[in-house]
Amino acid sequence: MRLLDRAELAQLLDTRVFHLIGDVADEMGVETYVVGGYVRDLFLQRPSKDIDVVVVGSGIGLAEAVAAKMGKGAHVSVFRNFGTAQVHWHGQEVEFVGARKESYSHDSRKPIVEDGTLEDDQQRRDFTINAMAICLNRERFGELVDPFDGIWDMQDRLIATPLDPDITFSDDPLRMMRCIRFATQLNFEIEPETFEALHRNRERMQIISQERIIDELQKIMASDSPARGWELLFQCGLLDIIFPELAAMQGVETVAGRAHKDNFWHTLEVLTNVVKTLRDDPTERADNGLWLRWAALLHDIGKPKTKRWDAQLGWTFHNHNFVGEKMIPQIFRRMKLPMDERMKYVQKLVSLHMRPIVIADEEVTDSAVRRLLFEAGDDIDDLMLLCEADITSKNEQRKQRFLDNFRLVRQKLVDLEERDRIRNFQPPVSGEEIMERFHLPPCREVGTLKSAVKDAILDGVIPNEHDAALQFVIEKARKMGLES
């Protein structure tokens, strides 16, 4: 990060919208400042769309006056209950608020708000790096106001609070999630006293709505290093409160000198591998692979419930993928994640994530690969990416053997799809055709014949073609005592 002087800041703010805001503020005789994330991102050279403006006076009054001066194309939205207003102008959005001071009751994060000074307003902000302000009035245009040395915390890559962190976090516990999120997004460290306050105040998170929590978690998951966010949540104790199923994966048990791996840290390694592959993958993804990231985080979520010690086999986690599959809807519902196709996608990958590994650990047969392709459908590529990320063995020979076999599986997937068109296929002989040929109503025999055709195609007994499938059905029906 490079320090910027007033002249450089003024140059960065040398746009019509900032000069217009400053000129209108001068006409009204009020001080006005651009504050918060926009200022922080100027120094960090990060793109920032949100412009927040603080007025030592009426934020709504300045917003309405600015919108009137902008003329055609400007639209102002007023939120009188919150004392704020938004001005939309040529694709830009500027939020105006009057400088204020806040006080809190213990059982709510909704503050009691009073008019205040600029310093009052800066004190109420969550972190020093978000408490900096730059003046927009003409005589002081570009002047930085930084009473809590946020500029030096940015230089040191630190997240710290302007006031006592215990007060900051207790007043509004959502700031604890924001602390982790900013540390993750910016790759900053959390100042030690601030981190200790996260641990001391973690129980306060219980007054925060799940919708607010999941919004912060989604931003962590979309970052360049989401595993670091989950690691910080675990280390400060917040994970036990917001995601106990994931916290339960941490730890290692040893019996007769044999220990299993720590599934929590393994999961974070898999998540990191997935993110790295997505970053290196030239394929454009609208959501940056967000739901594939969730699948990586949740792929072993069933392991704590299935962990068993077997004197012959050692530690086992039999059917953890199926247990995990059943847990996904419960987790998504509680955490206010979408209960739609995105949930079903994660559920499918969790359910199937062991299949390619089992195939790669044995002889790679056409039949097994056909069935994998049939069940995974269009999600086969994401499934393979997840499974390759899941190979975290420290035994390099074993790891290389799996990766080599995965290449064979991938090649067979391409070859069989080209030849047999298995992906998302429907049996070439429909139930209606079976009922018509054998004069049957909807019944178990129809389902048996359809299932037999599917299995015959997947096992390579017959090709995925109508005539061959029909002949197979006729022969199978004859053995069942059905006549056409």
VENFENWO-V585088 format. One record per residue. RES is the residue in one letter. SS is DSSP state (helix for helix, strand for strand, loop for the rest). OMEGA is omega in whole degrees, 0 to 359 (NA if undefined). NEAR is the number of other ideal C-beta (glycine too) atoms within 10 Angstrom. Layout:
# VENFENWO-V585088
res={RES & RES}
ss={SS & SS}
omega={OMEGA & OMEGA}
near={NEAR & NEAR}
This chain:
# VENFENWO-V585088
res={M & R & L & L & D & R & A & E & L & A & Q & L & L & D & T & R & V & F & H & L & I & G & D & V & A & D & E & M & G & V & E & T & Y & V & V & G & G & Y & V & R & D & L & F & L & Q & R & P & S & K & D & I & D & V & V & V & V & G & S & G & I & G & L & A & E & A & V & A & A & K & M & G & K & G & A & H & V & S & V & F & R & N & F & G & T & A & Q & V & H & W & H & G & Q & E & V & E & F & V & G & A & R & K & E & S & Y & S & H & D & S & R & K & P & I & V & E & D & G & T & L & E & D & D & Q & Q & R & R & D & F & T & I & N & A & M & A & I & C & L & N & R & E & R & F & G & E & L & V & D & P & F & D & G & I & W & D & M & Q & D & R & L & I & A & T & P & L & D & P & D & I & T & F & S & D & D & P & L & R & M & M & R & C & I & R & F & A & T & Q & L & N & F & E & I & E & P & E & T & F & E & A & L & H & R & N & R & E & R & M & Q & I & I & S & Q & E & R & I & I & D & E & L & Q & K & I & M & A & S & D & S & P & A & R & G & W & E & L & L & F & Q & C & G & L & L & D & I & I & F & P & E & L & A & A & M & Q & G & V & E & T & V & A & G & R & A & H & K & D & N & F & W & H & T & L & E & V & L & T & N & V & V & K & T & L & R & D & D & P & T & E & R & A & D & N & G & L & W & L & R & W & A & A & L & L & H & D & I & G & K & P & K & T & K & R & W & D & A & Q & L & G & W & T & F & H & N & H & N & F & V & G & E & K & M & I & P & Q & I & F & R & R & M & K & L & P & M & D & E & R & M & K & Y & V & Q & K & L & V & S & L & H & M & R & P & I & V & I & A & D & E & E & V & T & D & S & A & V & R & R & L & L & F & E & A & G & D & D & I & D & D & L & M & L & L & C & E & A & D & I & T & S & K & N & E & Q & R & K & Q & R & F & L & D & N & F & R & L & V & R & Q & K & L & V & D & L & E & E & R & D & R & I & R & N & F & Q & P & P & V & S & G & E & E & I & M & E & R & F & H & L & P & P & C & R & E & V & G & T & L & K & S & A & V & K & D & A & I & L & D & G & V & I & P & N & E & H & D & A & A & L & Q & F & V & I & E & K & A & R & K & M & G & L & E & S}
ss={loop & loop & loop & loop & loop & helix & helix & helix & helix & helix & helix & helix & loop & loop & loop & helix & helix & helix & helix & helix & helix & helix & helix & helix & helix & helix & helix & helix & loop & loop & loop & strand & strand & strand & strand & loop & helix & helix & helix & helix & helix & helix & helix & helix & loop & loop & loop & loop & loop & loop & strand & strand & strand & strand & strand & loop & loop & loop & helix & helix & helix & helix & helix & helix & helix & helix & helix & helix & helix & helix & loop & loop & loop & strand & strand & strand & strand & strand & strand & loop & loop & loop & loop & strand & strand & strand & strand & strand & strand & loop & loop & strand & strand & strand & strand & strand & strand & strand & loop & strand & strand & strand & strand & loop & loop & loop & loop & loop & loop & loop & loop & strand & strand & strand & strand & loop & loop & helix & helix & helix & helix & helix & helix & loop & loop & loop & loop & helix & helix & helix & loop & loop & strand & strand & strand & loop & loop & helix & helix & helix & loop & loop & loop & strand & strand & loop & loop & loop & loop & helix & helix & helix & helix & helix & helix & loop & loop & strand & strand & loop & loop & loop & loop & loop & helix & helix & helix & helix & helix & helix & helix & loop & loop & helix & helix & helix & helix & helix & helix & helix & helix & helix & helix & helix & helix & helix & loop & loop & strand & strand & loop & helix & helix & helix & helix & helix & helix & helix & helix & helix & loop & helix & helix & helix & helix & helix & helix & loop & loop & helix & helix & helix & helix & helix & helix & helix & helix & helix & helix & helix & helix & loop & loop & loop & loop & helix & helix & helix & helix & helix & helix & helix & helix & helix & helix & helix & loop & helix & helix & helix & helix & helix & loop & helix & helix & helix & helix & loop & loop & loop & loop & loop & loop & strand & strand & loop & loop & strand & strand & loop & loop & loop & helix & helix & helix & helix & helix & helix & helix & helix & helix & helix & helix & helix & helix & helix & helix & helix & helix & helix & loop & loop & loop & loop & loop & loop & loop & loop & loop & helix & helix & helix & helix & helix & helix & helix & helix & helix & loop & loop & loop & loop & helix & helix & helix & helix & loop & strand & strand & strand & loop & loop & loop & strand & strand & strand & loop & loop & loop & helix & helix & helix & helix & helix & helix & helix & helix & helix & helix & helix & helix & helix & helix & helix & loop & loop & loop & loop & loop & loop & helix & helix & helix & helix & helix & helix & helix & helix & helix & helix & helix & helix & loop & loop & helix & helix & helix & helix & helix & helix & helix & loop & loop & loop & loop & helix & helix & helix & helix & helix & helix & helix & helix & helix & helix & helix & helix & helix & helix & helix & helix & helix & helix & helix & helix & helix & helix & helix & helix & loop & loop & loop & loop & loop & loop & helix & helix & helix & helix & helix & helix & helix & helix & helix & helix & helix & helix & helix & helix & helix & helix & helix & helix & helix & helix & helix & helix & helix & helix & helix & loop & loop & loop & loop & loop & loop & loop & loop & loop & loop & helix & helix & helix & helix & helix & helix & helix & helix & loop & loop & loop & loop & loop & helix & helix & helix & helix & helix & helix & helix & helix & helix & helix & helix & helix & helix & helix & helix & loop & loop & loop & loop & loop & loop & loop & helix & helix & helix & helix & helix & helix & helix & helix & helix & helix & helix & helix & helix & helix & loop & loop & loop & loop & loop}
omega={180 & 176 & 182 & 177 & 185 & 181 & 180 & 178 & 178 & 179 & 179 & 180 & 183 & 177 & 185 & 185 & 182 & 178 & 180 & 178 & 180 & 181 & 179 & 178 & 178 & 179 & 181 & 178 & 180 & 174 & 178 & 187 & 166 & 190 & 167 & 188 & 181 & 179 & 178 & 185 & 172 & 181 & 182 & 180 & 176 & 176 & 180 & 181 & 186 & 177 & 178 & 182 & 176 & 180 & 173 & 187 & 183 & 176 & 180 & 180 & 179 & 180 & 181 & 179 & 178 & 180 & 179 & 180 & 178 & 177 & 186 & 178 & 180 & 178 & 181 & 175 & 185 & 177 & 189 & 179 & 182 & 181 & 183 & 175 & 177 & 175 & 177 & 184 & 177 & 176 & 177 & 177 & 180 & 178 & 181 & 176 & 175 & 177 & 186 & 170 & 188 & 170 & 189 & 167 & 189 & 187 & 181 & 175 & 177 & 187 & 165 & 190 & 174 & 174 & 182 & 178 & 175 & 181 & 175 & 182 & 179 & 179 & 184 & 183 & 191 & 186 & 182 & 182 & 177 & 185 & 180 & 180 & 176 & 183 & 179 & 177 & 190 & 186 & 183 & 185 & 179 & 181 & 180 & 174 & 190 & 185 & 184 & 175 & 176 & 181 & 180 & 174 & 175 & 178 & 180 & 180 & 183 & 170 & 179 & 181 & 179 & 181 & 177 & 184 & 177 & 178 & 181 & 184 & 179 & 179 & 181 & 185 & 177 & 179 & 177 & 177 & 179 & 177 & 178 & 182 & 179 & 178 & 180 & 183 & 186 & 185 & 177 & 170 & 174 & 181 & 189 & 181 & 178 & 180 & 179 & 178 & 175 & 181 & 182 & 187 & 188 & 181 & 178 & 180 & 184 & 178 & 182 & 180 & 180 & 179 & 179 & 181 & 184 & 176 & 178 & 179 & 179 & 177 & 175 & 182 & 181 & 184 & 180 & 183 & 184 & 181 & 180 & 178 & 179 & 177 & 179 & 178 & 178 & 186 & 182 & 176 & 180 & 184 & 179 & 184 & 187 & 182 & 185 & 180 & 179 & 178 & 181 & 181 & 183 & 176 & 181 & 174 & 179 & 175 & 179 & 178 & 181 & 182 & 172 & 179 & 176 & 188 & 177 & 182 & 174 & 181 & 179 & 177 & 178 & 178 & 178 & 179 & 179 & 181 & 179 & 179 & 178 & 180 & 181 & 183 & 181 & 181 & 179 & 177 & 184 & 184 & 180 & 179 & 186 & 185 & 170 & 175 & 177 & 177 & 178 & 181 & 188 & 190 & 180 & 187 & 179 & 185 & 179 & 181 & 186 & 184 & 180 & 173 & 178 & 184 & 181 & 188 & 186 & 179 & 179 & 177 & 186 & 176 & 180 & 178 & 180 & 175 & 178 & 178 & 181 & 180 & 187 & 180 & 179 & 181 & 181 & 181 & 182 & 184 & 179 & 170 & 187 & 179 & 183 & 182 & 178 & 175 & 181 & 177 & 179 & 180 & 179 & 181 & 177 & 181 & 188 & 192 & 178 & 188 & 179 & 180 & 178 & 179 & 184 & 181 & 181 & 176 & 183 & 183 & 177 & 183 & 181 & 181 & 176 & 181 & 177 & 181 & 179 & 184 & 181 & 180 & 184 & 180 & 184 & 182 & 178 & 178 & 180 & 178 & 179 & 183 & 176 & 177 & 183 & 180 & 183 & 182 & 176 & 175 & 187 & 179 & 179 & 179 & 181 & 179 & 178 & 182 & 177 & 179 & 176 & 177 & 176 & 179 & 180 & 180 & 178 & 177 & 180 & 183 & 183 & 178 & 179 & 184 & 191 & 179 & 185 & 186 & 179 & 185 & 171 & 180 & 185 & 173 & 186 & 176 & 179 & 180 & 178 & 181 & 181 & 183 & 186 & 175 & 183 & 168 & 173 & 184 & 183 & 182 & 179 & 178 & 179 & 181 & 178 & 180 & 180 & 178 & 180 & 182 & 181 & 179 & 182 & 179 & 178 & 179 & 178 & 176 & 180 & 182 & 186 & 187 & 180 & 180 & 180 & 178 & 178 & 180 & 181 & 180 & 180 & 180 & 179 & 179 & 179 & 179 & 178 & 179 & 178 & NA}
near={11 & 8 & 11 & 18 & 10 & 14 & 9 & 13 & 20 & 18 & 11 & 15 & 21 & 11 & 9 & 11 & 19 & 21 & 14 & 16 & 28 & 24 & 15 & 22 & 24 & 15 & 10 & 15 & 8 & 19 & 19 & 27 & 28 & 23 & 24 & 25 & 18 & 19 & 27 & 22 & 16 & 19 & 20 & 16 & 10 & 11 & 5 & 14 & 10 & 12 & 21 & 19 & 27 & 25 & 24 & 18 & 17 & 18 & 25 & 20 & 16 & 24 & 26 & 17 & 19 & 26 & 23 & 11 & 13 & 21 & 8 & 5 & 10 & 16 & 11 & 19 & 13 & 16 & 13 & 8 & 6 & 11 & 16 & 17 & 25 & 16 & 23 & 15 & 19 & 9 & 7 & 15 & 13 & 23 & 18 & 28 & 22 & 21 & 24 & 17 & 16 & 16 & 10 & 15 & 10 & 8 & 7 & 11 & 17 & 10 & 15 & 10 & 15 & 10 & 14 & 17 & 13 & 19 & 16 & 15 & 24 & 25 & 18 & 22 & 22 & 21 & 27 & 26 & 30 & 22 & 27 & 28 & 27 & 24 & 23 & 28 & 17 & 11 & 8 & 16 & 17 & 20 & 15 & 20 & 17 & 18 & 14 & 21 & 16 & 25 & 19 & 14 & 20 & 21 & 13 & 13 & 14 & 19 & 25 & 24 & 24 & 21 & 14 & 12 & 25 & 17 & 13 & 24 & 24 & 18 & 21 & 21 & 22 & 19 & 24 & 30 & 24 & 18 & 29 & 28 & 21 & 24 & 24 & 25 & 18 & 17 & 12 & 20 & 15 & 22 & 19 & 10 & 12 & 24 & 19 & 14 & 24 & 25 & 12 & 14 & 22 & 20 & 12 & 20 & 20 & 9 & 13 & 19 & 11 & 13 & 9 & 16 & 21 & 19 & 14 & 21 & 25 & 16 & 18 & 23 & 23 & 15 & 20 & 12 & 17 & 26 & 24 & 18 & 23 & 24 & 17 & 21 & 26 & 19 & 14 & 22 & 16 & 24 & 23 & 17 & 17 & 21 & 20 & 9 & 18 & 23 & 19 & 16 & 21 & 15 & 12 & 12 & 10 & 9 & 12 & 8 & 5 & 12 & 12 & 18 & 14 & 14 & 21 & 22 & 17 & 17 & 24 & 22 & 17 & 24 & 24 & 17 & 19 & 25 & 22 & 13 & 15 & 19 & 10 & 7 & 12 & 4 & 7 & 6 & 12 & 6 & 10 & 16 & 22 & 16 & 20 & 26 & 24 & 25 & 27 & 31 & 23 & 24 & 28 & 24 & 24 & 24 & 22 & 19 & 15 & 16 & 16 & 10 & 13 & 10 & 8 & 5 & 10 & 13 & 17 & 14 & 19 & 12 & 13 & 23 & 22 & 14 & 18 & 26 & 21 & 13 & 18 & 24 & 15 & 10 & 19 & 21 & 11 & 12 & 15 & 15 & 20 & 12 & 11 & 9 & 9 & 15 & 18 & 15 & 18 & 27 & 20 & 19 & 26 & 28 & 21 & 21 & 24 & 20 & 19 & 27 & 18 & 11 & 21 & 21 & 13 & 10 & 8 & 17 & 13 & 15 & 13 & 20 & 25 & 22 & 18 & 23 & 23 & 17 & 16 & 22 & 13 & 9 & 18 & 22 & 14 & 20 & 23 & 17 & 20 & 24 & 24 & 21 & 22 & 22 & 17 & 14 & 13 & 7 & 9 & 8 & 8 & 12 & 13 & 12 & 15 & 20 & 12 & 10 & 18 & 19 & 13 & 14 & 21 & 16 & 12 & 19 & 21 & 9 & 12 & 21 & 16 & 8 & 11 & 19 & 15 & 21 & 15 & 11 & 17 & 8 & 21 & 19 & 22 & 14 & 14 & 10 & 17 & 24 & 16 & 11 & 17 & 17 & 9 & 16 & 7 & 10 & 9 & 8 & 17 & 19 & 12 & 14 & 25 & 18 & 11 & 20 & 24 & 18 & 13 & 19 & 24 & 23 & 14 & 14 & 13 & 17 & 15 & 21 & 13 & 13 & 11 & 17 & 21 & 17 & 13 & 18 & 25 & 17 & 11 & 15 & 20 & 11 & 8 & 12 & 7 & 18 & 9 & 11}
